Amino acid sequence: MDLKSKVGPITAVVILAGTVFWMMGVDEITQTQHSEPGSDVSALAPKVSTEKVIKKQVQAQSVSQSTMSNFLSLSGTTQPSKELTLTSGLAGKVKKIHTQKGQFIKQGLPILNIDTRTLEARIAQEKALVKQRQMQLDGAIKLQQQNYSSAVNQASAEADLAAAKASLKASQVDLENAKLVAPFSGVLNTLDVEEGQLIPQNQVVGEFVSINPLSIEVNIPQKQLPLVKEGLPAHIELSTGESADGKIKYISSVADSGTRSILVEIEVPNENNRIPAGITAHVTLALPDRKAHSFSAALLTLDDDGRTAVKTLNLNNEVVISPVEVLKSERGQVWVDGLPPNVNLITVGQGFTKEGDVVEAFYQNQ
């Protein structure tokens, strides 16, 4: 048989075989479906997840420490550097008042005098008595030397002379006390007596103060104490609109446990007594510069313990809440302490993040 005669039967066999195999496959699938009722073919295939994790997006900025001009602002009141209550040293009538209240008086100049006429007469009498007692003693010594008098008489004469001298000295001191003089250069702030007035000894007659230099007392926080030293300069703005410069003269050794502060006294030169005592003073202490971070106050938040904090990012872009201490606030900017020298600070979107979140950060130029 030739080739052409064989093509027809071969083709028929191939078609038949393909049909049989196809029917067998369909039957196997059908049997599988019937043998496992309720089964899902698609469940047998591996699942492919189409769900995509979307990270929160924030803006951040790398912030480094910089030098902060460190100032401490405080309030106080100008006070006299010296203040003394004047009292009369002698009872008597006010004879003469040499100055008026409010006037400046140099040290040693008189303020008032007590009438001393009676006292001067007594002093003259006591001087005569001293002279008499001296003569009596001289006579007793001569008699003793000639054995006409006993040693007891000489000792008695010596005692009488000593008593007379003591009385005279007391009167002379009273005479000095009859003149009230300025104990130091200052201002007679008050005067409560008039000429002709009778006053007893130790009567309060006025108040004397020194306002050059002035003194200003302020309370500084305990944590600032290591930065405050005697001689540290201070700038003062007064409620009168005037300004002045001074320096720390005294730092108390005892802290106030109630306010957790320490008393500091500032001395302010006051030539011509132009600045009165008792007015409000705003004091600025120039403390040593320090390193700190500066950024917008709007970035501050609170941590779970209620402490002031900021939200930062670590190297894995994980949100970290970092507590800080606000050192200074100026024009919407704050200076804080408590962060590493270099830190990645979240500037936008921090309100939608919490600690531990891993975010996608876009960094802005400083």
Secondary structure, DSSP 4 states (H G I P E B T S, - for coil): --HHHHHHHHHHHHHHHHHHHHHHHHHHHHHHHHHSTT--HHHHSPP---------EEEEEEEE-EEE--EEEEEEEEEEEEEEEEE-SS-EEEEEE---TT-EE-TT-EEEEE--HHHHHHHHHHHHHHHHHHHHHHHHHHHHHTTSS-HHHHHHHHHHHHHHHHHHHHHHHHHHHTEEE-SSSEEEEEE---TT-EE-TT-EEEEEEEEEEEEEEEEEEGGGGGG--TT-EEEEEETTS-EEEEEEEEEEEEEETTTTEEEEEEEE--GGG-SPTT-EEEEEEEPPPEEEEEEEGGG-EE-TTS-EEEEEE-TT-BEEEEE-EEEEEETTEEEEESS-SEEEEEEESGGG--TT-B-EEEEPP-
